[in-house]
Amino acid sequence: MTKYNQQLKQQVIEFYLQNDKNRLFTQRHFQLSKKTLTRWIAQFNHNGINRLAVMGKKQKYSPEFKLTVIQAVKKGQFSAESAFILVLLIQVRLANGCISLKNKV
């Protein structure tokens, strides 16, 4: 369960826009931290209202997977940056249902 749902995030952004983009007023009205409101506004400005969608749980990787990635970097098979990009790609594909890690090592 997430702390804030998409409906609340949309209400906050609509309130913010209707009140001349007054951040302090919006923060106080909804009792939000400056950091939270700033992040939601940035997400909205970057990709619109759909970017405020509640994300699923963070992907948890097994210790074996983490060790495999670290060993690949140490052996020179990947740079640390390439390994990071590869893990991000895996996350996107998992989120879109393109692949599944169940029963795979």
PyMOL commands that set and color helices and strands:
alter all, ss='L'
color gray80, all
select helices_A, chain A and resi 6-18+23-30+34-47+49-52+63-74+80-95
alter helices_A, ss='H'
color red, helices_A
deselect
rebuild
show_as cartoon
